[in-house]
Amino acid sequence: MKHNYAFTDKGKPVHVNDAFKNVMGIKFYYDQNLTCEMTLKDGNINAKHFAFKVGATLTHNGNIFSPTNINESPAHFNFKMKILKDEYFKFMNYKIFIKNVKIEFIDKSFRYDLKAELLCGTPCVIEVIRSSKTKQVKQNYLNENQILTFELFIDTNGDQIFSEFNLYGNSELEKLIRTRIEFKSTINRLQNNLYYRKEQIKREVLSDVDGRREHLEGEIRSIGSDILQFERKTFDTPTSGIIKFNEVKKLIGICRELKNKASKDNAENKGSQSIFAEIERIEQAILRTSNEIRQREFEFEQTSQRCRIEWYTPKWVKPVNTLSNFKYWTS
């Protein structure tokens, strides 16, 4: 991994994408004190990055070091520089803005990755953790002096691990965050239980739908059988359709009621579509049969009007040519 940040000769942090080579004689440095010069590499082979200038040295607390002795990975350096440049960092689900940011700050013989102030003026320390955690003696000092400290964890690529974090140096805020974590754990547990309860209710509903579907299938088969019987009687004996017409109307009502039930089941269960189509087919068959019955009844009435009463009644019956007599003696 390469260095993606540097300081300009005016002490401002700059990202490699915002830097330009050989423009206005601008120089780039590794440290905020502008002692260790870097060069901008922008070739055709490697990605654009900053590198230590040949022969460059780093001056720190009056001591001069070679860049090869710097015990900091580019990933760790880039993450710190990003916070310095953006003047905010992410902690838990929050974006925390800061000001007066200092990098590699030393206080009471302790070195801090970043020291800054919250926008309200509260001093804070930001420690970036990649492999080694903050030493206990340092944590004790920060806790004793109530210096608000945020620990941010990164992986080997320099990306923040949001599932890991720590905070100390402020007892009230630390207590608040611990309480929030406990509540979050409780909420997650309740959500998991809610999911399993939801699945259980879903299974119960589907079971009930299956039961109602089987009941509807049985009623459909029964209605289909009745329709076949009525169709046979209608074509074999015209008058039987007239006698049973009220029962056919009753069947139509039952069929429509079943169709409404199936429509509701269809919204809950996609498997009810075939049942819904079957009910519609049966309803059409019932309507077709009822129309045939009406037509036969009409023809029957026309026939009775054209016939003479003595043709179809016994001689002892008083000859009154009425439709009721015709129906009675021809049934």
MARLUMVEX-805988 format. One record per residue (C-alpha): x negated, y negated, z. Coordinates in steps of 0.25 Angstrom, whole numbers, padded with zeros to 4 digits, always signed. Layout:
XYZ...
end
This chain:
+0000+0000+0000-0005-0014-0003-0004-0028+0003+0008-0035-0002+0007-0048+0007-0004-0058+0009-0006-0072+0014-0008-0084+0005-0019-0094+0007-0008-0102+0014-0005-0091+0024+0009-0087+0018+0012-0072+0016+0015-0068+0002+0020-0055-0005+0012-0050-0016+0023-0052-0026+0023-0067-0023+0008-0068-0024+0001-0072-0037-0014-0070-0041-0023-0081-0044-0013-0092-0042-0017-0105-0036-0028-0099-0029-0019-0093-0018-0026-0083-0009-0021-0072-0001-0024-0067+0013-0022-0055+0021-0021-0062+0035-0013-0074+0039-0026-0081+0043-0031-0080+0028-0044-0073+0031-0043-0060+0023-0041-0064+0008-0033-0055-0001-0031-0054-0016-0018-0052-0025-0019-0039-0033-0010-0039-0045-0015-0030-0055-0009-0020-0065-0012-0007-0057-0009-0009-0042+0003-0017-0037+0002-0031-0033-0005-0033-0019-0014-0040-0010-0028-0034-0007-0040-0039+0001-0050-0047-0006-0063-0041-0008-0072-0046+0004-0060-0051+0012-0061-0051+0027-0050-0053+0038-0053-0062+0050-0045-0059+0062-0048-0065+0076-0061-0069+0072-0065-0055+0067-0068-0052+0052-0062-0039+0046-0063-0032+0033-0049-0029+0027-0053-0015+0027-0052-0016+0043-0038-0021+0043-0029-0010+0050-0016-0013+0043-0009-0007+0032-0003-0015+0020+0011-0010+0024+0010-0016+0038+0004-0029+0032+0014-0030+0022+0026-0028+0031+0020-0039+0041+0018-0049+0029+0032-0047+0024+0038-0051+0038+0028-0063+0038+0033-0067+0024+0048-0064+0026+0048-0069+0040+0058-0059+0044+0058-0044+0047+0069-0033+0049+0072-0027+0062+0083-0016+0063+0094-0022+0055+0090-0036+0056+0081-0046+0049+0073-0054+0059+0068-0068+0054+0055-0073+0060+0046-0085+0060+0032-0090+0063+0027-0076+0059+0012-0072+0062+0006-0060+0057-0005-0052+0065-0003-0061+0077-0012-0058+0090-0007-0062+0104-0013-0057+0117-0022-0047+0110-0010-0041+0103-0008-0041+0088+0006-0042+0082+0009-0039+0067+0019-0051+0067+0022-0062+0077+0034-0071+0074+0046-0078+0080+0061-0075+0078+0068-0087+0072+0073-0090+0086+0059-0092+0090+0057-0079+0098+0043-0074+0096+0042-0059+0091+0032-0049+0086+0033-0040+0075+0025-0027+0074+0025-0019+0062+0023-0004+0065+0018+0006+0054+0010+0017+0061+0006+0012+0075+0016+0006+0085+0014-0006+0094+0005-0002+0106+0012-0001+0119+0003-0012+0126+0007-0022+0115+0022-0018+0117+0020-0020+0132+0015-0034+0130+0026-0038+0120+0036-0033+0130+0030-0040+0142+0030-0053+0135+0044-0051+0128+0038-0053+0114+0049-0048+0104+0042-0038+0096+0048-0030+0083+0042-0017+0079+0044-0014+0064+0040-0001+0058+0036+0001+0044+0032+0013+0035+0019+0016+0027+0025+0008+0016+0027-0004+0024+0043-0003+0024+0050-0006+0037+0056+0006+0044+0069+0000+0049+0073+0012+0058+0061+0010+0067+0059-0003+0075+0056-0008+0089+0057-0020+0097+0052-0025+0111+0047-0037+0118+0062-0042+0120+0069-0034+0131+0083-0039+0127+0082-0037+0112+0075-0024+0114+0087-0019+0123+0097-0025+0113+0091-0017+0101+0090-0004+0109+0105-0006+0113+0108-0008+0098+0100+0004+0094+0108+0013+0104+0121+0007+0099+0117+0010+0085+0114+0025+0089+0128+0026+0095+0134+0020+0082+0127+0030+0073+0131+0041+0082+0146+0037+0082+0145+0035+0067+0139+0049+0065+0151+0055+0074+0161+0046+0066+0155+0053+0053+0157+0067+0058+0171+0063+0063+0175+0057+0050+0170+0070+0043+0179+0078+0052+0191+0070+0049+0188+0071+0035+0188+0086+0035+0201+0086+0043+0208+0077+0033+0203+0085+0021+0208+0098+0028+0222+0091+0030+0222+0087+0016+0218+0101+0011+0230+0107+0020+0240+0097+0014+0235+0100+0000+0237+0115+0002+0251+0112+0007+0254+0103-0006+0248+0114-0015+0258+0124-0008+0270+0114-0010+0266+0112-0025+0266+0127-0028+0279+0128-0021+0285+0116-0030+0279+0122-0042+0286+0135-0040+0299+0128-0038+0297+0120-0051+0295+0133-0059+0308+0139-0053+0316+0126-0056+0310+0126-0070+0314+0140-0073+0328+0138-0067+0330+0125-0075+0327+0132-0088+0334+0145-0085+0347+0139-0079+0351+0125-0082+0360+0123-0070+0350+0128-0060+0342+0115-0062+0354+0106-0059+0357+0114-0046+0342+0113-0042+0339+0098-0046+0340+0093-0032+0329+0103-0028+0320+0098-0040+0322+0084-0035+0317+0088-0021+0305+0095-0027+0302+0082-0035+0302+0074-0022+0293+0085-0015+0283+0084-0026+0282+0069-0025+0280+0070-0010+0269+0080-0012+0263+0071-0023+0262+0060-0013+0256+0069-0003+0246+0074-0013+0243+0060-0017+0239+0056-0003+0230+0069-0002+0224+0065-0015+0219+0052-0009+0212+0060+0003+0207+0072-0005+0203+0073-0020+0207+0087-0020+0222+0084-0020+0221+0079-0034+0225+0092-0040+0237+0094-0030+0242+0080-0034+0241+0083-0049+0249+0096-0046+0260+0089-0039+0261+0079-0050+0262+0091-0060+0273+0098-0052+0281+0084-0050+0281+0083-0065+0286+0097-0067+0297+0094-0057+0301+0082-0064+0301+0089-0078+0310+0100-0072+0319+0090-0066+0321+0083-0080+0323+0097-0086+0334+0099-0076+0341+0085-0078+0341+0088-0093+0347+0102-0091+0358+0095-0082+0361+0085-0093+0362+0096-0103+0371+0104-0094+0380+0092-0091+0381+0090-0106+0385+0104-0109+0396+0104-0098+0402+0092-0105+0403+0099-0118+0408+0112-0113+0423+0116-0110+0426+0120-0095+0433+0133-0099+0420+0138-0106+0413+0141-0093+0424+0142-0082+0433+0153-0078+0447+0152-0083+0452+0151-0068+0444+0138-0066+0451+0125-0068+0444+0120-0081+0438+0107-0076+0426+0103-0085+0417+0097-0075+0402+0097-0074+0402+0104-0060+0411+0115-0066+0402+0117-0077+0389+0117-0068+0396+0127-0059+0401+0137-0069+0388+0137-0078+0379+0138-0066
end
